[in-house]
């Protein structure tokens, strides 16, 4: 059992490491946010790289009628070497946002998770590792999948939230 645990930790370690190598030509990397925006634009989306009020970088876009951000994650202190991106749509606090609502979404959705903050704000997120970069096809598929989740989110809200 000790060998299995050590081996499992050994396999998991690279995912925790920041991606500090250069982003290869034609690749999409969290460590190079403009590559994210460029790939989203190539897929026909609006995408703007923005500096947030906390100084962190995000790529902003829209799908299914909802604005969302693509946030850099697992970064070093300088935000120059990042190993993942988090797609996230956030919604203002509402008493209709309950853990039961989130659980209902999460039961049926394998990868896009919904959670409710203490103030009843609602978030839908999808996290992907980009260590070594994603090729254009992989990233385009990821964005298409996220956009389909945003479309499904609208249907879910229509079916489960009072107007």
C-alpha positions in Angstrom: 0.0 0.0 0.0 2.9 2.4 0.8 4.3 1.8 -2.7 1.0 2.5 -4.4 0.6 5.8 -2.4 4.1 6.9 -3.3 3.6 6.0 -6.9 0.2 7.8 -7.0 1.8 11.0 -5.6 4.7 10.7 -8.0 2.3 10.7 -11.0 0.3 13.6 -9.5 3.2 15.9 -8.9 3.7 17.3 -12.5 0.1 18.6 -12.5 1.0 20.8 -9.5 4.0 22.3 -11.1 3.8 25.6 -12.9 4.4 25.5 -16.7 7.5 27.7 -16.9 8.6 26.5 -20.4 7.9 28.6 -23.5 4.5 28.1 -25.1 5.2 26.2 -28.4 4.2 27.7 -31.7 0.5 27.1 -32.4 -0.2 25.9 -28.9 -2.5 27.4 -26.3 -1.0 27.8 -22.8 -2.1 29.3 -19.5 1.4 30.8 -19.2 0.6 32.9 -22.4 -2.9 34.3 -22.1 -2.9 35.9 -25.5 -2.7 32.4 -27.0 -6.0 31.7 -25.2 -7.7 34.9 -26.6 -6.3 34.2 -30.1 -7.6 30.6 -30.1 -11.0 31.8 -28.9 -11.1 34.4 -31.7 -10.1 31.8 -34.2 -13.1 29.8 -33.0 -15.3 32.8 -33.8 -15.7 34.2 -30.3 -15.1 37.6 -28.8 -12.2 37.3 -26.4 -10.4 40.1 -24.6 -7.3 39.8 -22.3 -8.0 41.9 -19.2 -6.2 42.8 -16.1 -8.5 42.3 -13.1 -8.8 44.6 -10.1 -6.6 42.2 -8.1 -3.9 42.5 -10.8 -4.5 39.0 -12.2 -5.0 38.4 -15.9 -8.2 36.9 -17.4 -9.7 36.3 -20.8 -13.3 37.5 -21.0 -15.9 36.2 -23.4 -19.6 35.2 -23.7 -21.6 32.1 -24.6 -25.2 31.1 -24.3 -26.0 34.7 -23.3 -23.7 34.6 -20.3 -20.4 36.4 -19.8 -17.6 34.3 -18.5 -13.9 34.5 -17.7 -11.0 32.2 -18.4 -8.7 32.6 -15.4 -5.1 31.6 -15.1 -4.5 29.0 -12.3 -1.6 27.2 -10.6 0.7 30.2 -11.3 3.9 31.2 -9.8 3.9 34.5 -7.8 4.6 36.6 -10.9 1.7 35.0 -12.8 4.2 34.2 -15.6 4.2 30.4 -15.3 0.7 29.0 -15.0 -0.3 25.3 -15.4 -4.1 25.5 -15.8 -7.1 27.7 -16.8 -10.5 27.9 -15.1 -13.5 28.7 -17.2 -16.0 30.4 -14.9 -19.4 32.1 -15.1 -20.7 33.8 -12.0 -24.2 35.0 -11.1 -25.3 37.5 -8.6 -26.6 36.4 -5.2 -30.2 35.1 -5.2 -32.2 33.1 -2.6 -33.1 30.7 -5.4 -29.4 29.6 -5.5 -29.4 26.6 -3.2 -27.2 23.7 -2.6 -30.1 21.5 -3.9 -30.0 23.4 -7.2 -26.2 22.9 -7.5 -26.5 19.3 -6.6 -29.1 18.7 -9.2 -26.8 20.3 -11.9 -23.7 18.4 -10.6 -25.6 15.0 -10.7 -26.1 15.3 -14.4 -22.9 17.2 -15.5 -19.6 15.3 -15.3 -17.2 18.1 -15.8 -18.8 21.6 -15.3 -19.4 22.0 -11.6 -21.8 24.4 -10.0 -21.4 25.8 -6.5 -23.1 28.3 -4.3 -21.1 30.8 -2.3 -22.0 31.8 1.3 -23.7 35.0 0.0 -25.8 32.8 -2.5 -23.8 33.9 -5.6 -23.7 31.0 -8.0 -20.7 29.8 -10.0 -20.2 27.3 -12.8 -16.6 26.2 -13.5 -14.5 24.0 -15.7 -10.8 23.5 -14.9 -8.3 22.2 -17.5 -4.5 21.7 -17.2 -2.4 23.3 -20.0 1.1 22.1 -19.0 3.0 21.8 -22.2 0.2 23.5 -24.1 -2.9 22.3 -25.8 -3.0 22.2 -29.6 -5.6 24.3 -31.5 -8.0 21.4 -32.0 -7.9 20.4 -28.3 -8.6 23.9 -27.2 -11.3 24.6 -29.8 -13.0 21.4 -28.6 -12.7 22.6 -25.0 -14.2 25.9 -25.8 -17.0 24.3 -27.9 -17.8 22.0 -25.0 -17.8 24.9 -22.5 -20.1 26.9 -24.8 -22.5 23.9 -25.0 -22.5 23.8 -21.2 -23.5 27.5 -21.1 -26.4 26.7 -23.5 -27.5 23.9 -21.3 -27.1 26.2 -18.2 -29.8 28.5 -19.8 -32.1 25.5 -20.2 -31.4 24.3 -16.7 -32.2 27.8 -15.3 -35.4 27.9 -17.3 -36.5 24.6 -15.9 -35.4 25.0 -12.3 -35.6 28.7 -11.4 -38.7 30.8 -11.0 -38.7 33.9 -13.3 
